[in-house]
Amino acid sequence: MTDLHRQLQDYLMQGKANRPAAAEPLLAARTAEEAAGAWLGRTAWRWPWPRSPAEPPPAGSRCLPNVTRGQRLAAGGLCLLLAALCFGLAALYAPVLLLRARKFALLWSLGSVLALASAALLRGGPACGRLLRGEETPSRNALCYAAALGATLYAALVLRSTVLTALGACAQVAAL
């Protein structure tokens, strides 16, 4: 792998004969261990130029400091996959919606919760922390949707009331 990198750098230097040969390559050469572990997210590319001051530092989440970017992506992908499964199962109940309204609303609401959790994981801990601390104010529609989602899940899981579950599902649609 390092021979390939060196050959590529030699080729690029031949094409730029008028440029000095001591030019710094765009990406620094890496050892075989770094190259093997890079796809797992253990090492990062070392860029020769500094970050701009507007760009946030790559520090991890204050809430979950030991969670890596790869783990966040994997958890977000899993939540998104489970949300798609719940939405798909809810779609299978659509033809018998009048008979199984509570199960349809429960699956649809659970899919929505999982999709929101996936978005929160992919967005990162600091962004969600700013939202929870009140530094960013969510819109009124988002708050109404979250309240309707919670009410639907409460009516379906705790109260087991089909009428209240259907009412909560209608409130979700109205908030969207």
Secondary structure, DSSP 4 states (H G I P E B T S, - for coil): -HHHHHHHHHHHHHHTTTS-TTPPPSS----HHHHHHHTTTSS----SSPPPTTSPP----SSSTT--HHHHHHHHHHHHHHHHHHHHHHHHTGGGTTTSHHHHHHHHHHHHHHHHHHHHHHH-HHHHHHHHHTSSPPPHHHHHHHHHHHHHHHIIIII--HHHHHHHHHHHHHH-
